[in-house]
Every structure is written in C-alpha cells, then in structure tokens.
Amino acid sequence: MNNNISGLSNTLASAVDKVQKEMVDITEQLADGKAKLNPAQSGVVTRLVAQAEGFDAVQKNITDATSVINVGQTALTTVSEILLQLQALSVQSSTAGFTSSDRGNLNQTFQNLTQQIENLIRDAEINGHNLLNTNSGLQITTGVDGRATSQTMVAATDLNNLVKDLKQLLITGQEVQTKLFTANTIANPVATITG
C-alpha cells in the first residue's frame, strides 16, 4: 500500500510541477504579450497577417486613387467655370458699341483664360497619373483575391483637344470671309459672317 501511495505521490508531484511550469509559462506570455501557438494556430495567424497586409495595400491603392480623382475633379470644376467665363466674353463681344480695341482686350482675356485651362489640365497630375489628358484611365486594385473583379477602372478624358479648339477661337471685330465646308450635309458655302 505504501508503494501505491508513494507512486501516487510521485504522479501527483509530477502533475503539480507540470501545472506550475505551465502557470509560469502563461504568466511570462501574458507579461510579454506573446502567446506560444501550436502549428495550426500559427498558420491561421500567418494567413490573417498576410490578409491584413493585403487589405492595407488595397487601402493605400484606394487612397492614392481618391487623391488622383479629387485633383482631376477639382481641375475639371475649375475648367467648367472658366468655360462659362469664355462664353460670357463671347457674348459680351457681340455688343454693338464695342470697338476693335475693346474686342482686342476681350480676346486677350479669352486667350489668358484658355492658357489657364491648359495649365489646369497639365497640372492635374498626382503620382504620375492625370485623368484629364489621357483616354487610358486609371486601373485600381480594390481586392485581395487577384481576380479581374478585384480591379476597378476609373475613366479619363483627354481635354487637350478642347484647348486646341479654344486656341483657334478669336474675339475680333473683323469679318470672317466665306468658308467652304466639305461635309456632305452642307450643300452651299457659308456666306460672309460679320462681327
């Protein structure tokens, strides 16, 4: 019977030592803020860390794209406001009492505003992306799965042709002579336009 008690005592002492070691280990882990994980738990943590890094990269992509879009939108709003000013100048130039000198001044203002539009379009760039001087747009990775559905396309527009067209317009008091149009829908040339 003493052997049984002695064996039981040894088993109990071993169990108590094991629990005490585990308690010390857990206390140290709590103090360090780090827990020891089994391989399955470690795999889950590694996968979650990789996903979090992927989501961080997607968030950065979206933030960068938002900046490009905001810069383009601000420039486009300003271009729209300048176009309204150009329209007002054109209407103003048709006033009967304006002299050639008055129209020359209006034309200079018109050309300066056109230059502002060109500068806005050129300077609407951020991180090498400009949505106002290209037709290619901006492709953004918005997901972490690597599929095509994880890509979002932001459309762009090339306003350089607008600037070219605006630079061809002049506010003058001179006549515009007869001009032939080659379009099939126009049968007769346009007559002299004045003012």
Residue pairs with C-beta under 8 A, 6 or more apart in sequence:
25 36
29 35
29 36
37 45
51 144
54 144
55 144
57 141
57 144
58 141
58 142
58 143
58 144
61 140
61 141
61 142
62 140
62 142
64 127
65 138
65 140
65 152
65 154
67 126
67 127
68 126
68 127
68 129
68 130
68 131
68 138
68 154
69 131
69 138
69 154
71 124
71 125
71 126
72 124
72 130
72 131
72 132
72 156
74 124
75 120
75 121
75 123
75 124
75 132
76 124
76 132
78 120
79 117
79 120
79 121
79 132
79 159
82 113
82 116
82 117
82 120
83 117
85 113
86 110
86 113
86 114
86 166
89 106
89 109
89 110
89 113
89 171
90 110
90 169
90 171
92 98
92 106
93 102
93 103
93 106
93 107
93 171
94 195
98 106
98 173
99 173
100 172
100 173
100 174
103 171
103 172
103 173
104 172
106 171
107 170
107 171
107 172
110 169
110 170
110 171
111 167
114 163
114 166
114 167
114 169
117 159
117 162
117 163
117 166
118 163
120 132
121 130
121 132
121 133
121 159
121 160
121 163
122 130
122 133
124 130
124 131
124 132
124 133
129 138
130 156
131 137
131 138
131 154
131 155
131 156
131 157
132 156
132 157
132 158
132 159
133 158
133 159
133 160
134 156
134 158
135 156
135 157
135 158
136 156
137 153
137 154
137 155
137 156
138 153
138 154
138 156
139 151
139 152
139 153
139 154
140 151
140 152
140 153
140 154
141 150
141 151
142 150
142 151
142 152
143 149
143 150
143 151
144 150
173 195
175 192
175 193
175 194
176 192
176 193
176 194
177 192
178 189
178 190
178 191
178 192
179 189
179 190
180 189
180 190
181 189
181 190
